[in-house]
Amino acid sequence: MKEELEKLVAAGKIDRQHVEPLLQLVQSGYAMHRSWGFGKIKAVDTVFARLTIDFPNKPGHSMDLGFASESLKAIPSDHILARKASDLQSLRQMAALHHLDLIKLVLQSFGGKATLEQIQQVLVPDVIADDWKKWWEVAKHELKKDGHFLVPAKKSDSIVYQTKEISLQERLIGEFRAAKGLKARLSVANELLKNLSDLTDKNTAVAEAINMLNVEIVSHQRTLPALALEAIFVRDELRLAAGAPGAEGELTPVAVWSQNLKLGQLLEQVPAAKHKHALQSFKDSNPEHWHEALLGVINTVSAKLCTEFAHLLIHEGR
């Protein structure tokens, strides 16, 4: 093919800079166009200097070779899009049996990283026709345990494949140390909690997490009491799950509730999933007058929180 293209250069039908891109297109057999999308190269006519390519909405589209070299980007035969066009059945089998291999293929096709949305768009419905959410939940759990994948907390951030393997514990502790702000750190702490049984040395990991949380709980106790309270809950859950001993002098929910706080406002700032826990801790911290305090603000809180108030009051016969 190179010889034929050189003849076209000599004849003035294409320029010298077109040769290499055209060779790549011919060798790969697949290409991407900015507007027309992915296409499969069907034929190259070196007599009339034309290329025929099938696009989804432009089958049998004919292009001048010079224009094709400038407007098309060669797609390797091992790219996920090329594999979908050439061997869709094996990809479906991979999706059923080897989740990580399929995700790795997608990520490597996009330069080593891709967002969840990009992964879904390229796999659904051609490769994964059934319940995507169910499939992804299983795959995500495997990704987090594998040392080659970095799975971000935010869905909009990219999932990254790395050649060097990093253990789950090393990755999570690294993310915990690097987290900016207590809220971000709590997000990683919850991941630690979910994956505790898969860590190589959970006691060391939990001890470091608890020590760092204790420092931040103290600094947030007065300025952001709701966040400090949430951090206390997560810290205690980590300790309980790992069977770790309590640290002398660390703050408890009593330290937060003993401040002169606006009860309803603080509870509204606590995540809804923690409302029940927060109310129980308030009751334990104020055993004699907790019900009076709740009744005093019950008409000022959201319907969801009001329901939690009612459940606790009824359960305790108040």
LOKE-204260 format. One record per residue (C-alpha): chain; residue number from 1; z, x, y; residue in one letter. Coordinates in nm, 2 decimals. Last residue first. Example, Ala and Ser with C-alpha at 12.3 -4.5 7.8 and 13.67 -1.06 7.14 Angstrom:
BEGIN
A, 2, 0.71, 1.37, -0.11, S
A, 1, 0.78, 1.23, -0.45, A
END
This chain:
BEGIN
A, 318, 7.50, -4.35, 1.06, R
A, 317, 7.51, -4.38, 0.69, G
A, 316, 7.40, -4.02, 0.63, E
A, 315, 7.07, -4.12, 0.47, H
A, 314, 7.02, -4.38, 0.74, I
A, 313, 7.07, -4.13, 1.02, L
A, 312, 6.86, -3.86, 0.85, L
A, 311, 6.57, -4.10, 0.78, H
A, 310, 6.59, -4.25, 1.14, A
A, 309, 6.58, -3.90, 1.30, F
A, 308, 6.28, -3.81, 1.08, E
A, 307, 6.10, -4.13, 1.19, T
A, 306, 6.18, -4.05, 1.56, C
A, 305, 6.01, -3.71, 1.50, L
A, 304, 5.69, -3.87, 1.40, K
A, 303, 5.71, -4.13, 1.67, A
A, 302, 5.75, -3.86, 1.94, S
A, 301, 6.08, -3.82, 2.12, V
A, 300, 6.24, -3.99, 2.41, T
A, 299, 6.38, -4.30, 2.25, N
A, 298, 6.58, -4.10, 1.99, I
A, 297, 6.74, -3.88, 2.26, V
A, 296, 7.10, -4.02, 2.27, G
A, 295, 7.09, -4.14, 1.91, L
A, 294, 7.03, -3.79, 1.80, L
A, 293, 7.32, -3.65, 2.00, A
A, 292, 7.55, -3.92, 1.87, E
A, 291, 7.45, -3.84, 1.52, H
A, 290, 7.52, -3.47, 1.56, W
A, 289, 7.87, -3.53, 1.70, H
A, 288, 8.11, -3.42, 1.42, E
A, 287, 7.91, -3.19, 1.21, P
A, 286, 7.74, -2.99, 1.49, N
A, 285, 7.59, -2.69, 1.33, S
A, 284, 7.53, -2.86, 0.99, D
A, 283, 7.37, -3.16, 1.17, K
A, 282, 7.15, -2.92, 1.38, F
A, 281, 7.05, -2.73, 1.06, S
A, 280, 6.96, -3.06, 0.89, Q
A, 279, 6.75, -3.16, 1.19, L
A, 278, 6.56, -2.83, 1.19, A
A, 277, 6.49, -2.85, 0.82, H
A, 276, 6.35, -3.20, 0.86, K
A, 275, 6.14, -3.10, 1.15, H
A, 274, 6.00, -2.78, 0.99, K
A, 273, 5.67, -2.93, 0.88, A
A, 272, 5.63, -3.08, 1.22, A
A, 271, 5.63, -2.73, 1.38, P
A, 270, 5.93, -2.69, 1.62, V
A, 269, 5.84, -2.75, 1.98, Q
A, 268, 5.93, -3.12, 1.96, E
A, 267, 6.27, -3.02, 1.83, L
A, 266, 6.34, -2.82, 2.15, L
A, 265, 6.24, -3.10, 2.38, Q
A, 264, 6.45, -3.36, 2.20, G
A, 263, 6.76, -3.14, 2.20, L
A, 262, 6.75, -3.02, 2.56, K
A, 261, 6.96, -2.70, 2.52, L
A, 260, 7.30, -2.57, 2.64, N
A, 259, 7.33, -2.30, 2.37, Q
A, 258, 7.53, -2.37, 2.05, S
A, 257, 7.22, -2.49, 1.87, W
A, 256, 7.06, -2.14, 1.87, V
A, 255, 7.37, -1.94, 1.76, A
A, 254, 7.44, -2.21, 1.50, V
A, 253, 7.10, -2.16, 1.35, P
A, 252, 7.21, -1.82, 1.23, T
A, 251, 7.19, -1.48, 1.41, L
A, 250, 7.25, -1.16, 1.21, E
A, 249, 7.59, -1.00, 1.24, G
A, 248, 7.61, -0.86, 0.88, E
A, 247, 7.29, -0.88, 0.69, A
A, 246, 7.25, -1.13, 0.40, G
A, 245, 7.17, -1.01, 0.05, P
A, 244, 6.82, -1.03, -0.10, A
A, 243, 6.74, -1.27, -0.38, G
A, 242, 6.37, -1.24, -0.31, A
A, 241, 6.31, -1.61, -0.26, A
A, 240, 6.64, -1.66, -0.09, L
A, 239, 6.58, -1.38, 0.16, R
A, 238, 6.23, -1.49, 0.24, L
A, 237, 6.35, -1.85, 0.29, E
A, 236, 6.63, -1.72, 0.52, D
A, 235, 6.38, -1.52, 0.73, R
A, 234, 6.14, -1.82, 0.75, V
A, 233, 6.43, -2.05, 0.87, F
A, 232, 6.55, -1.79, 1.12, I
A, 231, 6.20, -1.75, 1.25, A
A, 230, 6.17, -2.12, 1.31, E
A, 229, 6.49, -2.12, 1.50, L
A, 228, 6.37, -1.83, 1.72, A
A, 227, 6.05, -2.02, 1.79, L
A, 226, 6.24, -2.32, 1.90, A
A, 225, 6.48, -2.11, 2.11, P
A, 224, 6.20, -1.94, 2.31, L
A, 223, 6.38, -1.77, 2.60, T
A, 222, 6.73, -1.79, 2.48, R
A, 221, 6.70, -1.68, 2.11, Q
A, 220, 6.37, -1.50, 2.16, H
A, 219, 6.51, -1.14, 2.18, S
A, 218, 6.77, -1.20, 1.91, V
A, 217, 6.51, -1.36, 1.68, I
A, 216, 6.28, -1.07, 1.74, E
A, 215, 6.52, -0.80, 1.61, V
A, 214, 6.61, -1.02, 1.31, N
A, 213, 6.24, -1.07, 1.23, L
A, 212, 6.19, -0.69, 1.21, M
A, 211, 6.49, -0.65, 0.97, N
A, 210, 6.38, -0.94, 0.76, I
A, 209, 6.03, -0.82, 0.72, A
A, 208, 6.15, -0.47, 0.62, E
A, 207, 6.39, -0.60, 0.36, A
A, 206, 6.13, -0.85, 0.23, V
A, 205, 5.87, -0.57, 0.17, A
A, 204, 6.13, -0.34, 0.00, T
A, 203, 6.25, -0.62, -0.22, N
A, 202, 5.90, -0.74, -0.31, K
A, 201, 5.79, -0.41, -0.46, D
A, 200, 5.45, -0.45, -0.62, T
A, 199, 5.39, -0.78, -0.46, L
A, 198, 5.23, -1.07, -0.66, D
A, 197, 5.55, -1.28, -0.69, S
A, 196, 5.60, -1.27, -0.31, L
A, 195, 5.25, -1.41, -0.23, N
A, 194, 5.35, -1.74, -0.06, K
A, 193, 5.65, -1.58, 0.11, L
A, 192, 5.44, -1.28, 0.24, L
A, 191, 5.18, -1.53, 0.37, E
A, 190, 5.46, -1.71, 0.55, N
A, 189, 5.57, -1.38, 0.70, A
A, 188, 5.21, -1.32, 0.82, V
A, 187, 5.22, -1.65, 1.02, S
A, 186, 5.57, -1.56, 1.14, L
A, 185, 5.44, -1.24, 1.28, R
A, 184, 5.18, -1.42, 1.48, A
A, 183, 5.44, -1.65, 1.63, K
A, 182, 5.68, -1.35, 1.70, L
A, 181, 5.42, -1.17, 1.91, G
A, 180, 5.14, -0.93, 1.83, K
A, 179, 5.11, -0.87, 1.45, A
A, 178, 5.06, -0.50, 1.37, A
A, 177, 5.37, -0.46, 1.16, R
A, 176, 5.31, -0.79, 0.97, F
A, 175, 4.95, -0.70, 0.92, E
A, 174, 5.04, -0.37, 0.76, G
A, 173, 5.31, -0.54, 0.55, I
A, 172, 5.05, -0.78, 0.43, L
A, 171, 4.79, -0.51, 0.35, R
A, 170, 5.03, -0.27, 0.18, E
A, 169, 5.17, -0.55, -0.03, Q
A, 168, 4.83, -0.68, -0.14, L
A, 167, 4.72, -0.34, -0.24, S
A, 166, 4.44, -0.17, -0.05, I
A, 165, 4.12, -0.08, -0.23, E
A, 164, 3.87, 0.14, -0.05, K
A, 163, 3.52, -0.02, -0.05, T
A, 162, 3.62, -0.28, 0.21, Q
A, 161, 3.49, -0.63, 0.22, Y
A, 160, 3.59, -0.83, 0.54, V
A, 159, 3.65, -1.20, 0.60, I
A, 158, 3.56, -1.26, 0.96, S
A, 157, 3.76, -1.45, 1.21, D
A, 156, 3.70, -1.83, 1.28, S
A, 155, 3.93, -1.93, 1.00, K
A, 154, 4.22, -1.76, 1.16, K
A, 153, 4.47, -1.59, 0.93, A
A, 152, 4.22, -1.33, 0.83, P
A, 151, 4.13, -1.24, 0.46, V
A, 150, 4.07, -0.87, 0.41, L
A, 149, 3.91, -0.81, 0.08, F
A, 148, 3.91, -0.50, -0.15, H
A, 147, 4.27, -0.51, -0.27, G
A, 146, 4.23, -0.83, -0.46, D
A, 145, 4.53, -1.07, -0.44, K
A, 144, 4.41, -1.23, -0.12, K
A, 143, 4.06, -1.27, -0.25, L
A, 142, 4.19, -1.44, -0.57, E
A, 141, 4.38, -1.70, -0.37, H
A, 140, 4.07, -1.75, -0.14, K
A, 139, 3.85, -1.82, -0.45, A
A, 138, 4.08, -2.09, -0.58, V
A, 137, 4.11, -2.26, -0.24, E
A, 136, 3.73, -2.21, -0.18, W
A, 135, 3.63, -2.40, -0.50, W
A, 134, 3.86, -2.69, -0.41, K
A, 133, 3.72, -2.71, -0.06, K
A, 132, 3.36, -2.68, -0.18, W
A, 131, 3.38, -2.97, -0.42, D
A, 130, 3.05, -2.97, -0.61, D
A, 129, 2.71, -2.83, -0.52, A
A, 128, 2.80, -2.47, -0.49, I
A, 127, 2.49, -2.25, -0.51, V
A, 126, 2.24, -2.47, -0.32, D
A, 125, 2.49, -2.70, -0.15, P
A, 124, 2.66, -2.50, 0.00, V
A, 123, 2.64, -2.12, -0.05, L
A, 122, 2.48, -1.99, 0.27, V
A, 121, 2.65, -2.24, 0.50, Q
A, 120, 2.99, -2.20, 0.33, Q
A, 119, 2.99, -1.82, 0.37, I
A, 118, 2.88, -1.84, 0.73, Q
A, 117, 3.16, -2.09, 0.81, E
A, 116, 3.42, -1.87, 0.63, L
A, 115, 3.32, -1.59, 0.86, T
A, 114, 3.12, -1.29, 0.74, A
A, 113, 3.18, -0.92, 0.68, K
A, 112, 3.03, -0.62, 0.50, G
A, 111, 2.69, -0.61, 0.67, G
A, 110, 2.58, -0.97, 0.61, F
A, 109, 2.45, -0.92, 0.26, S
A, 108, 2.76, -0.72, 0.17, Q
A, 107, 2.97, -1.02, 0.26, L
A, 106, 2.76, -1.27, 0.05, V
A, 105, 2.75, -1.04, -0.25, L
A, 104, 3.13, -0.97, -0.23, K
A, 103, 3.19, -1.35, -0.22, I
A, 102, 2.98, -1.39, -0.53, L
A, 101, 3.15, -1.11, -0.72, D
A, 100, 3.49, -1.25, -0.61, L
A, 99, 3.42, -1.59, -0.75, H
A, 98, 3.31, -1.47, -1.10, H
A, 97, 3.29, -1.76, -1.35, L
A, 96, 3.16, -2.08, -1.17, A
A, 95, 3.01, -1.92, -0.86, A
A, 94, 2.85, -1.64, -1.08, M
A, 93, 2.69, -1.91, -1.29, Q
A, 92, 2.55, -2.07, -0.98, R
A, 91, 2.43, -1.73, -0.87, L
A, 90, 2.26, -1.68, -1.20, S
A, 89, 2.08, -2.02, -1.16, Q
A, 88, 1.95, -1.93, -0.82, L
A, 87, 1.75, -1.63, -0.93, D
A, 86, 1.46, -1.56, -0.70, S
A, 85, 1.51, -1.77, -0.38, A
A, 84, 1.89, -1.77, -0.40, K
A, 83, 1.88, -1.40, -0.48, R
A, 82, 1.67, -1.34, -0.17, A
A, 81, 1.92, -1.53, 0.05, L
A, 80, 2.21, -1.35, -0.10, I
A, 79, 2.05, -1.01, -0.04, H
A, 78, 1.97, -0.81, -0.35, D
A, 77, 1.59, -0.82, -0.28, S
A, 76, 1.65, -0.67, 0.06, P
A, 75, 1.55, -0.88, 0.36, I
A, 74, 1.28, -0.73, 0.59, A
A, 73, 1.30, -0.84, 0.95, K
A, 72, 1.00, -1.02, 1.09, L
A, 71, 0.88, -1.04, 1.45, S
A, 70, 0.75, -0.68, 1.51, E
A, 69, 0.59, -0.61, 1.17, S
A, 68, 0.46, -0.97, 1.15, A
A, 67, 0.29, -0.94, 1.48, F
A, 66, 0.10, -0.62, 1.37, G
A, 65, 0.02, -0.78, 1.03, L
A, 64, -0.12, -1.10, 1.19, D
A, 63, 0.05, -1.40, 1.04, M
A, 62, -0.05, -1.67, 0.79, S
A, 61, 0.20, -1.94, 0.70, H
A, 60, 0.16, -2.06, 0.34, G
A, 59, 0.47, -2.29, 0.37, P
A, 58, 0.59, -2.35, 0.72, K
A, 57, 0.90, -2.57, 0.71, N
A, 56, 1.10, -2.36, 0.46, P
A, 55, 0.90, -2.05, 0.54, F
A, 54, 0.64, -1.92, 0.29, D
A, 53, 0.46, -1.60, 0.40, I
A, 52, 0.10, -1.49, 0.41, T
A, 51, 0.02, -1.16, 0.58, L
A, 50, -0.30, -1.07, 0.76, R
A, 49, -0.49, -0.75, 0.84, A
A, 48, -0.83, -0.90, 0.75, F
A, 47, -0.90, -0.65, 0.48, V
A, 46, -0.54, -0.55, 0.41, T
A, 45, -0.45, -0.91, 0.31, D
A, 44, -0.08, -0.92, 0.22, V
A, 43, 0.04, -1.20, 0.00, A
A, 42, 0.33, -1.44, -0.08, K
A, 41, 0.61, -1.30, 0.14, I
A, 40, 0.91, -1.53, 0.09, K
A, 39, 1.07, -1.66, 0.41, G
A, 38, 1.41, -1.70, 0.58, F
A, 37, 1.44, -1.86, 0.92, G
A, 36, 1.16, -2.00, 1.14, W
A, 35, 1.31, -1.91, 1.48, S
A, 34, 1.44, -1.56, 1.44, R
A, 33, 1.23, -1.47, 1.14, H
A, 32, 1.38, -1.33, 0.82, M
A, 31, 1.19, -1.16, 0.55, A
A, 30, 1.14, -1.14, 0.17, Y
A, 29, 0.92, -0.94, -0.06, G
A, 28, 1.14, -0.63, -0.03, S
A, 27, 0.87, -0.37, -0.09, Q
A, 26, 0.61, -0.56, 0.12, V
A, 25, 0.84, -0.61, 0.42, L
A, 24, 0.97, -0.25, 0.40, Q
A, 23, 0.61, -0.12, 0.40, L
A, 22, 0.53, -0.34, 0.69, L
A, 21, 0.82, -0.20, 0.89, P
A, 20, 0.70, 0.16, 0.81, E
A, 19, 0.34, 0.10, 0.91, V
A, 18, 0.38, -0.09, 1.23, H
A, 17, 0.47, 0.21, 1.44, Q
A, 16, 0.12, 0.36, 1.37, R
A, 15, -0.05, 0.06, 1.53, D
A, 14, -0.25, -0.21, 1.35, I
A, 13, -0.62, -0.30, 1.34, K
A, 12, -0.73, 0.02, 1.51, G
A, 11, -0.95, 0.13, 1.21, A
A, 10, -0.74, 0.44, 1.16, A
A, 9, -0.43, 0.23, 1.16, V
A, 8, -0.58, -0.01, 0.91, L
A, 7, -0.67, 0.28, 0.69, K
A, 6, -0.31, 0.40, 0.71, E
A, 5, -0.20, 0.05, 0.59, L
A, 4, -0.43, 0.08, 0.29, E
A, 3, -0.28, 0.42, 0.20, E
A, 2, 0.08, 0.28, 0.24, K
A, 1, 0.00, 0.00, 0.00, M
END
